[in-house]
């Protein structure tokens, strides 16, 4: 059996090793909707031009992944449960939802779209804005991106 001190040291060392492998974080704040998300800018290096309507931003990685952080007005009074149900029922070619979960003011989805794994998190704000982070990546890179998805999606918030 390990002593309490030995166990503490193993946990501390594993945290240090895994922390050293994590890329530098960058926090994006959307001026129009106040959408905020944090991600490793050493991976998502290619910032795309902002759309004219200023609703968000897209970043690409050198290995085929993409990240979108954006907001939209909730003009249809959509709810987390309604959003997930509609997406699961979608007949869009090349789009399959394999996981969906909702909370009081949030929804998450994952699945496949156009041959890539995707993960989407939406926050349904009291201010009438739906804030979204979308990450997609080739299936061959699952071991690289799966560990990043939770932290990136968990960083999504409204300002």
C-alpha positions as a Markdown table, in Angstrom:
| # | Residue | x | y | z |
|---|---|---|---|---|
| 1 | Unk | 0.0 | 0.0 | 0.0 |
| 2 | Unk | 1.1 | 3.5 | -0.6 |
| 3 | Unk | 1.5 | 6.0 | 2.3 |
| 4 | Unk | -0.6 | 9.1 | 2.2 |
| 5 | Unk | 2.6 | 11.2 | 1.4 |
| 6 | Unk | 3.6 | 8.8 | -1.4 |
| 7 | Unk | 0.1 | 9.0 | -2.9 |
| 8 | Unk | 0.1 | 12.8 | -2.7 |
| 9 | Unk | 3.5 | 12.9 | -4.4 |
| 10 | Unk | 2.3 | 10.6 | -7.3 |
| 11 | Unk | -0.7 | 12.8 | -7.8 |
| 12 | Unk | 1.3 | 16.0 | -7.8 |
| 13 | Unk | 3.9 | 14.6 | -10.2 |
| 14 | Unk | 1.2 | 13.3 | -12.6 |
| 15 | Unk | -0.5 | 16.7 | -12.5 |
| 16 | Unk | 2.8 | 18.4 | -13.3 |
| 17 | Unk | 3.6 | 16.1 | -16.2 |
| 18 | Unk | 0.1 | 16.4 | -17.7 |
| 19 | Unk | 0.1 | 20.1 | -17.1 |
| 20 | Unk | 3.4 | 20.5 | -18.9 |
| 21 | Unk | 2.0 | 18.9 | -22.0 |
| 22 | Unk | -1.0 | 21.3 | -22.2 |
| 23 | Unk | -0.6 | 24.1 | -24.7 |
| 24 | Unk | -0.8 | 27.8 | -23.7 |
| 25 | Unk | -4.3 | 29.0 | -23.2 |
| 26 | Unk | -5.9 | 31.9 | -25.1 |
| 27 | Unk | -9.2 | 33.5 | -24.1 |
| 28 | Unk | -11.4 | 34.9 | -26.8 |
| 29 | Unk | -14.2 | 37.4 | -26.0 |
| 30 | Unk | -16.8 | 38.2 | -28.6 |
| 31 | Unk | -17.6 | 41.9 | -28.6 |
| 32 | Unk | -21.2 | 41.5 | -30.0 |
| 33 | Unk | -22.6 | 38.7 | -27.8 |
| 34 | Unk | -20.1 | 38.6 | -24.9 |
| 35 | Unk | -19.3 | 34.9 | -25.7 |
| 36 | Unk | -16.1 | 33.8 | -24.0 |
| 37 | Unk | -14.1 | 30.6 | -24.5 |
| 38 | Unk | -10.5 | 29.6 | -23.7 |
| 39 | Unk | -8.4 | 27.2 | -25.8 |
| 40 | Unk | -4.8 | 26.3 | -26.6 |
| 41 | Unk | -3.7 | 28.8 | -29.3 |
| 42 | Unk | -0.6 | 26.7 | -30.0 |
| 43 | Unk | -3.0 | 24.1 | -31.5 |
| 44 | Unk | -5.7 | 26.4 | -33.0 |
| 45 | Unk | -3.3 | 28.7 | -34.7 |
| 46 | Unk | -5.1 | 29.9 | -37.9 |
| 47 | Unk | -7.6 | 32.5 | -37.0 |
| 48 | Unk | -10.1 | 33.0 | -39.7 |
| 49 | Unk | -11.6 | 36.4 | -40.7 |
| 50 | Unk | -14.4 | 37.5 | -38.5 |
| 51 | Unk | -17.8 | 37.4 | -40.2 |
| 52 | Unk | -19.4 | 40.8 | -41.1 |
| 53 | Unk | -22.1 | 40.4 | -38.5 |
| 54 | Unk | -19.5 | 39.9 | -35.7 |
| 55 | Unk | -21.2 | 36.9 | -34.2 |
| 56 | Unk | -18.1 | 34.9 | -33.5 |
| 57 | Unk | -14.7 | 33.5 | -34.6 |
| 58 | Unk | -13.3 | 30.3 | -36.2 |
| 59 | Unk | -9.8 | 28.9 | -35.6 |
| 60 | Unk | -8.2 | 26.1 | -37.6 |
| 61 | Unk | -5.4 | 23.7 | -36.6 |
| 62 | Unk | -2.6 | 22.5 | -38.9 |
| 63 | Unk | -3.9 | 18.9 | -38.6 |
| 64 | Unk | -7.5 | 19.5 | -39.7 |
| 65 | Unk | -9.4 | 20.4 | -36.5 |
| 66 | Unk | -11.5 | 23.5 | -36.1 |
| 67 | Unk | -12.9 | 25.5 | -33.2 |
| 68 | Unk | -15.8 | 28.0 | -33.4 |
| 69 | Unk | -16.8 | 30.3 | -30.6 |
| 70 | Unk | -20.0 | 32.3 | -31.3 |
| 71 | Unk | -23.3 | 33.6 | -30.3 |
| 72 | Unk | -26.8 | 34.1 | -31.8 |
| 73 | Unk | -30.0 | 35.7 | -30.7 |
| 74 | Unk | -32.5 | 33.2 | -29.4 |
| 75 | Unk | -35.3 | 34.6 | -31.6 |
| 76 | Unk | -37.2 | 31.3 | -31.5 |
| 77 | Unk | -37.1 | 30.9 | -27.7 |
| 78 | Unk | -35.3 | 27.6 | -28.1 |
| 79 | Unk | -34.6 | 25.5 | -25.1 |
| 80 | Unk | -31.8 | 23.1 | -24.3 |
| 81 | Unk | -34.2 | 20.1 | -24.6 |
| 82 | Unk | -35.7 | 21.4 | -27.8 |
| 83 | Unk | -32.3 | 22.0 | -29.4 |
| 84 | Unk | -31.1 | 18.5 | -28.5 |
| 85 | Unk | -34.3 | 16.8 | -29.7 |
| 86 | Unk | -34.2 | 18.7 | -33.0 |
| 87 | Unk | -30.6 | 17.8 | -33.6 |
| 88 | Unk | -31.1 | 14.1 | -32.8 |
| 89 | Unk | -34.0 | 14.1 | -35.3 |
| 90 | Unk | -32.0 | 15.9 | -38.1 |
| 91 | Unk | -31.9 | 14.1 | -41.4 |
| 92 | Unk | -29.0 | 16.3 | -42.6 |
| 93 | Unk | -26.7 | 14.0 | -44.8 |
| 94 | Unk | -23.4 | 13.3 | -43.1 |
| 95 | Unk | -24.6 | 14.4 | -39.7 |
| 96 | Unk | -25.2 | 12.0 | -36.8 |
| 97 | Unk | -25.7 | 12.8 | -33.2 |
| 98 | Unk | -24.4 | 10.0 | -30.9 |
| 99 | Unk | -24.6 | 11.8 | -27.6 |
| 100 | Unk | -26.8 | 14.6 | -26.2 |
| 101 | Unk | -27.4 | 15.9 | -22.7 |
| 102 | Unk | -29.1 | 19.0 | -21.3 |
| 103 | Unk | -29.3 | 21.0 | -18.1 |
| 104 | Unk | -31.4 | 23.9 | -17.0 |
| 105 | Unk | -29.6 | 26.4 | -19.3 |
| 106 | Unk | -27.1 | 24.3 | -21.4 |
| 107 | Unk | -26.9 | 21.5 | -23.9 |
| 108 | Unk | -24.1 | 19.4 | -25.3 |
| 109 | Unk | -24.0 | 17.2 | -28.4 |
| 110 | Unk | -21.4 | 15.0 | -30.0 |
| 111 | Unk | -21.3 | 12.8 | -33.0 |
| 112 | Unk | -20.1 | 12.9 | -36.6 |
| 113 | Unk | -20.4 | 15.6 | -39.2 |
| 114 | Unk | -18.9 | 15.3 | -42.7 |
| 115 | Unk | -16.5 | 12.6 | -41.6 |
| 116 | Unk | -15.3 | 14.4 | -38.5 |
| 117 | Unk | -16.0 | 14.0 | -34.8 |
| 118 | Unk | -17.8 | 17.0 | -33.4 |
| 119 | Unk | -18.5 | 18.3 | -29.9 |
| 120 | Unk | -20.9 | 21.2 | -29.3 |
| 121 | Unk | -21.8 | 23.0 | -26.1 |
| 122 | Unk | -24.5 | 25.7 | -26.0 |
| 123 | Unk | -25.4 | 28.1 | -23.2 |
| 124 | Unk | -28.9 | 29.5 | -23.2 |
| 125 | Unk | -28.6 | 32.9 | -21.6 |
| 126 | Unk | -31.2 | 34.9 | -19.7 |
| 127 | Unk | -30.2 | 37.8 | -22.0 |
| 128 | Unk | -31.7 | 36.1 | -25.0 |
| 129 | Unk | -28.4 | 34.9 | -26.4 |
| 130 | Unk | -27.3 | 31.4 | -27.2 |
| 131 | Unk | -23.5 | 31.0 | -26.8 |
| 132 | Unk | -21.8 | 28.1 | -28.6 |
| 133 | Unk | -18.5 | 26.4 | -28.8 |
| 134 | Unk | -18.1 | 23.8 | -31.6 |
| 135 | Unk | -15.0 | 21.7 | -32.0 |
| 136 | Unk | -14.5 | 19.2 | -34.8 |
| 137 | Unk | -11.5 | 17.0 | -35.7 |
| 138 | Unk | -10.6 | 13.9 | -37.9 |
| 139 | Unk | -11.3 | 10.6 | -36.2 |
| 140 | Unk | -7.6 | 9.6 | -36.5 |
| 141 | Unk | -6.9 | 12.5 | -34.0 |
| 142 | Unk | -9.4 | 11.4 | -31.3 |
| 143 | Unk | -6.6 | 10.7 | -28.8 |
| 144 | Unk | -5.2 | 14.2 | -29.2 |
| 145 | Unk | -8.5 | 16.2 | -29.1 |
| 146 | Unk | -10.8 | 14.2 | -26.8 |
| 147 | Unk | -8.8 | 15.3 | -23.7 |
| 148 | Unk | -9.0 | 19.0 | -24.8 |
| 149 | Unk | -12.7 | 19.1 | -25.6 |
| 150 | Unk | -14.0 | 19.1 | -22.0 |
| 151 | Unk | -11.8 | 21.9 | -20.9 |
| 152 | Unk | -12.5 | 24.0 | -23.9 |
| 153 | Unk | -16.3 | 23.4 | -23.8 |
| 154 | Unk | -16.3 | 24.0 | -20.0 |
| 155 | Unk | -14.7 | 27.4 | -20.5 |
| 156 | Unk | -17.7 | 28.7 | -22.5 |
| 157 | Unk | -19.5 | 31.5 | -20.8 |
| 158 | Unk | -21.2 | 34.8 | -21.3 |
| 159 | Unk | -19.7 | 38.0 | -20.2 |
